[in-house]
């Protein structure tokens, strides 16, 4: 019985693929739908947000460096809580933003694969991370289902066998059906992992495929692509940083699917699924900010950052500061109202300021660093080098 738990050429290729469908334009329209899937633009990392009626799920959290992009998507989608967080495997570009996520919104439960690589001390990064954050954690095996209400469930397709060579091939692979449209999320599954899925006989046909391993040429074999036969294939990448990703060979294997890359969308690729099963592809964008805030100083000795409001009285609730070198995040609490012309200081633990950052040392003393101030929708307001 199943457990019910709860490069320029590349860019041109991607754009030409996207142009195959009238729904892949830069649309501002929001469709009346109870189901939305957002493949978040977190650079060369991975994060996918699913809004399912009154529940919200996240598959991976990107990297530490991509936290501002994750926060931006959460804000634009109005996310106040994560009902379930799936972490596909232990690599930092998939779980690096987890601690910052838990700082931003409550997370009810973490899910991961029981088959997963442990470190040299026999400890699993995801198990340790969930324990550190005090989050309930459930490990999944093939055949498990995570119920999402109203008969909807995430079905676990893989991993099937343990791969000691690369945790990518231990990725948690999930399938979900929304208004008759099947979505297959493959993490960083590569050829070896794909083969085990194919040999298992699992039905992996899907309308939408989250392409494995960022569209690198070590994943998405012709046989696997054929077995899925997607209408849409989404690659999470930034080809400026990951040169091998969104590889032309992979795109060719996916033909005739419409191939979309997250790097070509502001916040990410949003797919709304109508009651009749129509998929609308939207360029998710943040609202423009009216705030006029400036970082006027970073003191590495005192470990403080000082901000001045050059505009009107502003509610800074949910605004956040990002330390570029260390990837630490400070989120202004609810009720953080700053008067016109007011100057506020955020100090690290043990220092003196209007707000206290719960970190001992955020600003790097020996090497150049930068502080970046964002509004609650992830719009960059100010940046200052140390």
N, C-alpha and C positions, 0 to 999 in steps of 0.2 A: 504493500500500500504506500502510495506516495505521501511524503510528509508535506503538509500544508503549512508552511512557515511564512508565518507571515514573513627652378631655373627658368628662364623666360619661355623656353619651348614647352615646358611642363605647364606653365601658367596659361599659355595659349591653348594647349590641349584641353585644360580644364574649363576655360571659358567657352570654347567651342562646344564641349559636351553639355555644359549648362544651358547653352542656347537652344538645345533640342526641345525644351519644354517651355510653353508660355508661362508656366507657374514659377520659373526659376529666376525671374527678374527681381529687381530691387523693390519689393513691394512693401508699402507701409501699412496696408490693410491688415486688420486683425479679424480673423474669421470666427464666427460663432461656433465654437467647438469645445467639447468637454475634454478633448485629448490633444495635447501638444507635446512634441518631442523636439528638444533643442540640442543640436550638436554644437557645443560652445566653442568659440574661437579662443582657445587657450594656447595658441602658438603650436609648437611641435609636440605638445602634450595631449592628453585625452580627458574629456569630461562631457557627460551627456545628462541633460535634465529632462525628466518626464513629469508633466503635469496631467494627472489622471483624475478628473473630476475634483474631489476634495482631498486628494492625496498627492504627494510630491515625492519623487524618487530621483536619486542621483547615481549615475554609474561613473565612478572615478572622479577625482578632484583636481586633476592637472598637477603641475609642479609647484614648488614653493614660489618660483619666479612668476608664475601665471596667476597668482591669487587675485590681483586686481581685476583680471578678465573674468574670473569666476564670480567675484563679488558683483561685478557689473551685470552679468547675466541674471544672477539671483535677484538683484534689485529690479531690473527691467521686467522680469516675470512676476514680481511681487511675492517672492518666496519668503515665508515667515518660519517655516519648519520643514525639515526633511524627515519623511516617514520611514524611508529606508535608504541606506547608502551601500551600494555594491562596490567593492574594491576588487578589481579583476585579478590583479597580481601585485607583487611586492615592489615593482620598479617605481622609482621616485617620480617619473613623469605621469604616473597614474594615481599615486597616493600622497604626493608631496603637499597638496593643499588641504589635507584632512584636518590638521590641527587648526588652521585658520578658518576652515568651514565651521568647525564646532564652536569657534569663538564668535562667529557671525550669527548663526542660527542654531536652534536645538536640533539634534539628530536623535531620532528614536531608537534606531538599531543599525548596526553594521553587519553586512553579509560578505562572506568571502568563500573561496574554494577550500575544501578540506585538503585537497591535493595542492601543495604549495611549498616552495623552497624555504628551508630554514637556514639561518646563518650558521657560522662555524661553532657557535655555542648551542646549537640545537633550538634556537628560538626563532619564531616566525614574526616578521616585521608587522604584519597586520594584527596579529594577536596582541603583540606588545603595544601597538598604537591604540587599539581599542581599549585596552586595560589602562593605559596612561591617561586617556581622555575620559575614562569612566563610562564608556558607552557599551550597552548590551551588544553581544556579538554572537552570530550564528554562522557556523561553517556548513557549506552546502556540498552535496554530491549529485552526480547525474541522476535525473529522475525527480529530484526535489522540485517543488513549486513554492513560490512566494506569493501568497494571495495579496491582491491589490484592490479587492472589493468588486462587487457586482459581477462575479464570475471571471474577472480578469486576473491573470497570474503570470509572473515571470517563470519560465520553464528553464531548468538547468540542462544544457546540452553537453557541456564539457567543463573541466577536463575529465578525461576518461582514465588515462594512465599517467603515472608520474614521469616527468621528463627531467632528468638530473642535469642535463646540459644547459638548459635555458628556461627560466621561469616564464618567458613569453608563451611557451607551449603548455604551460599550466594555467593559462588564462581562463577565468570564469566566462563561459559563453552562455548568453541568455537569449531566449526568444519570448516575444510578447505579441499578442494580437489585439489590435485596437480598431473597432468598427470594420472588421474584416481584413485589415491590413496587417501583415506580419512584419515585424522588425527583428532583425538578427544582429546582436551586439557581440563582437568577437574579441574585444580586448586587443592584445598583441599576438594573437594566434598566428603561427608560422606554418610552413609546409608540414612539419612532423605532426603538429597538433591537428591540422586540417585532415591529414590522412587518417588519424584515429577516428575522427568524427565521421568521415566518409565510410570507413570500414564498419562503423557501428550500425549503419543503416538508418541513422536518424533522419527525419524529414526536416531538412534545413531550407526548404523553399521559402523565400521571403520577398516581400515587395520592396523593403528597404534594408540595405546591408551597411553596417558600420564596418568599413574595410579594415582588415587586420593589420597591425604593425605599421600604421600611418602610410599605407600604400608603398612600403618598401618592397624591393624585388625578391625578398625571401618569404613572401606570403602571397596569398590569393592565387593559388595555382589555377590553371585553366579548368581542371576537374572540379575544384571547389566552387569557382565562379559559376560554372555551368549548373552545378547542383543547386545553388542558391537562386540563380537567374533573377536578380533583382531588377526592379524598374528604376530605382535610385540607389546609388552607391556613394556614401559620404566618407571622405578622407579627412581625418583630423591632422593638420600639419601646418608648418610654416617652412616652405621650401628654401627660404633664405638661410635658415639655420640647419635644416635637415635636407641636404642636397639629394639624397637618394630617395626621399619620400615622394609620394604622388608620381611614381615611376611610370613612364610611357608603356612599359611592358604590362604593368598591372592594369592600367587604363584600357589597354587593348584586350586583355583577358576579360574585362567587365563589359565589353561591347555586347549588346546595344544599350546597356543601362545609361541613364543620365548620371554623370559623375560630378559631384560637387565637392569643393574643398573649403574647409572652414576658414582658411586664410582670406578668402574672397568675400567674407561677410563681416560686418562690423562687430556685433556681439556673438554671432553664430548663425547657423542654418536652423531656422525654426520650421517645423512641419506640423501644420494643423490638419487633423483628420476629421472630416465632416461625417455626419450621420450616414450618408450614402457611400462612405469610403473614399471620397475624393481627398487627395493629399494636396494641400496648398503649401508651397515653399516660399518662405518669407525671410527677408534680410532683417534680422532682429537688431534694432537700433535703440540706443538710450535717448531719453529726453534731453534737450539742451539745458545747460545749467545757467542760472541767473546769478549765482554766487560770485563774488569778487574777493577771493582770499589769496593771500600771498605769504609764502614762507620767507620770513625776513632774517632768520638766523638759525644755525645749527651749531651748538657748542659741544664739541666732542669731549672736552674735559669734564664738563658738568653733565654731559649726556642729556641735553635738552634740545627741543626744537620749538621755535617761536613763530606764531602765525598772527597776521594782522588782517582784520576785516576792512577792506577798502570800499565796501559797498554798504547796502542797507542792512538792517538787523536781520540776522540769518539763523535759522534753526540748523545746526550742524549735526543733528542726530543721524547716525549712520555714515557720516563722512569718515574717511579713514586715511591714515598716513602709512606709507610703505617705505621701509628701509631697503634700498635697492641691493646693497651688497649682502646683507644678512637675510633678506626676504622676510623680516618681521613686520607684523601689522598691528597698528593701533586703531581701534574703532571708537569714535566718539559716542558716548552713551546717550540714551534718550534724554531729552530735556537740555541738550547742550546748545543753548541759545546765545549767540554772540552779537553784541550791540555794534552799531556802526562805529568804525574807528577803533574798536576794542582790540587789544593785543592779549593773546593767551599763550601760555607755555605748557608744553607737555614734557614731563620729566620721567626718567627711568626710576625704578624702584630705589628708594633711599635718597632721592633728590627732592627738590622743592619746585612745585609748579601748580598750575591750575588743574591739571589732569596728570594722573600717574599711569605710566606705561608699565605694565607688569612684566618687565624685563630688566635685568641688571645693566646690561650694556648693549645698546642697539647700534650706536654710531661707531664705525670702525676708526680707531685712533691712528693706526699706522698706514692705512691705505685709503685712497679716495673713496668716498661714499656719496650717496645722493638720497635726499628725502623727497618724496612725491606726495602731494596732497590731492585726494580725489573726493568728489562729492558722493552722495549715497548711490548715484547711478553709474559710478565708475568713470565720470568725466574728469580728466586731469585738470586741476585748477592751478597748481603751482609746483615748481621743481627747483631744488637748490642743491648745489654741490657743497661738500664739506671742504 
